[in-house]
Amino acid sequence: MLDLDAIPNEPGAYQLVLSLAEEVTLQVGALGTFRFPTGKYIYTGSALGGLRRRLARHLRQEKRLRWHIDYLLQHATVEDVRLYPAGGLSECALNRRLLALPHVRVIARGFGSSDCTCPTHLVYLGR
């Protein structure tokens, strides 16, 4: 389990490595309905108000569904968290690196990227 006290409470970017044990079809807010296949995903986000605070929210079970990732986190398991404190690569730069990999797929266009030009901030790695 992730030790939230060990996470710096400073701004930055992060990646959630997720596992989805069963295929699920979800209505993701106003974005639309998507079929998420079983397998591994990486979600890239930013935490301008602090990494610890944002990750604590993501890991909480009870929360208002606000961000696209909130919908998927109702079904997926967080297997790992990668932290990138401010001053390093931006959320979009990290995401572009993932999208450049030959084996990744975009499942939900616009997921987590409504405030930028990235096609998505959630990549599917497969089984």
PEFENKA-V613312 format. One record per residue. N is the residue number from 1. PHI is phi in whole degrees, 0 to 359 (999 if undefined). PSI is psi as a letter, one per 20 degrees, with the letter a starting at -180 (none if undefined). OMEGA is omega in radians with two decimals (none if undefined). Layout:
[[N,PHI,PSI,OMEGA] [N,PHI,PSI,OMEGA]]
This chain:
[[1,999,q,-3.12] [2,289,p,3.09] [3,270,o,-3.08] [4,298,h,3.14] [5,295,h,-3.13] [6,276,i,-3.12] [7,273,p,3.13] [8,295,q,3.12] [9,265,l,3.12] [10,233,r,3.13] [11,296,q,3.08] [12,167,a,3.08] [13,244,r,-3.13] [14,208,r,3.01] [15,229,p,3.04] [16,259,p,3.04] [17,267,o,-3.00] [18,244,q,3.03] [19,234,p,3.10] [20,245,o,-3.02] [21,285,h,-3.13] [22,225,q,3.07] [23,302,q,3.14] [24,217,q,3.02] [25,254,p,-3.04] [26,233,q,2.90] [27,273,o,-3.08] [28,259,n,-3.13] [29,51,c,3.13] [30,278,i,-3.09] [31,294,h,3.14] [32,135,a,-3.13] [33,254,p,-3.08] [34,223,q,3.03] [35,261,o,3.13] [36,258,o,-3.14] [37,288,q,3.04] [38,304,q,3.06] [39,143,a,-3.07] [40,257,q,3.13] [41,224,q,2.94] [42,231,p,3.07] [43,253,p,3.11] [44,250,p,-3.12] [45,221,r,3.08] [46,236,q,-3.11] [47,224,m,-3.10] [48,292,h,3.11] [49,270,j,3.11] [50,123,p,-3.11] [51,298,g,-3.09] [52,299,g,-3.12] [53,297,g,-3.12] [54,294,g,-3.12] [55,291,h,3.08] [56,299,h,3.11] [57,294,g,-3.14] [58,300,h,-3.06] [59,278,i,3.10] [60,290,p,3.10] [61,284,g,-3.10] [62,268,o,3.10] [63,195,q,3.04] [64,288,p,3.12] [65,284,o,-3.05] [66,243,g,-3.10] [67,258,q,3.13] [68,307,g,-3.10] [69,297,h,3.13] [70,302,h,-3.12] [71,293,g,-3.13] [72,289,h,-3.12] [73,293,i,3.04] [74,290,i,-3.06] [75,237,h,-3.06] [76,264,q,3.08] [77,253,p,3.06] [78,279,o,-3.13] [79,266,h,-3.10] [80,202,q,3.07] [81,229,p,3.08] [82,249,p,-3.07] [83,250,q,3.12] [84,224,n,-3.12] [85,303,q,-3.11] [86,309,q,-3.11] [87,102,i,3.08] [88,266,b,3.13] [89,289,q,3.10] [90,284,r,3.09] [91,306,g,-3.11] [92,290,h,3.11] [93,295,g,3.08] [94,298,g,-3.12] [95,295,g,3.11] [96,299,h,3.08] [97,299,g,3.12] [98,293,g,-3.11] [99,296,h,3.14] [100,281,i,3.13] [101,291,q,-3.02] [102,291,h,-3.01] [103,262,i,-3.10] [104,276,q,3.10] [105,230,q,3.03] [106,264,o,3.13] [107,263,g,-3.06] [108,231,n,3.12] [109,298,p,3.14] [110,90,i,-3.10] [111,295,o,3.10] [112,72,j,-3.06] [113,234,k,-3.11] [114,287,i,-3.13] [115,250,j,3.12] [116,210,a,-3.11] [117,261,j,3.11] [118,294,q,3.12] [119,293,h,3.13] [120,190,r,2.98] [121,243,j,3.08] [122,233,o,3.10] [123,247,q,3.12] [124,258,p,-3.12] [125,265,i,-3.10] [126,97,a,-3.12] [127,280,none,none]]
